[in-house]
């Protein structure tokens, strides 16, 4: 039985080797754009390009909002550089940064 199993294993190995795809050459690797390779690699980790774009757009919008808020504060007399911490707003009457609602 062990000899038959060895023969069957040997036959499966030979069949596997014969049916394998050819090894890609250097030209095949050069034909794949780096960006596409990176995206394919990340998709293997459940990365979603549209989700990444939406996340980046949200991040950019948040930064733009922060910059608008900072510009308004400087126009009202706040020192350049922004608030000491998130959640602070410029009180132009008291001429100081105070904790408060920093929404537009």
LINMO-V430420 format. One record per pair of residues at least 24 apart in sequence whose C-alpha atoms are under 10 Angstrom apart, sorted by the first residue. I is the first residue (numbers start at 1). GAP is how many residues later the second one is. D is the distance in Angstrom with one decimal. If there is no record, write none. Layout:
i = [I	I]
gap = [GAP	GAP]
d = [D	D]
This chain:
i = [65	65	65	66	66	66	68	69	69	69	73]
gap = [37	38	39	36	37	38	36	33	34	35	24]
d = [9.8	8.6	7.6	8.9	9.3	9.3	8.8	8.0	8.5	7.4	9.4]
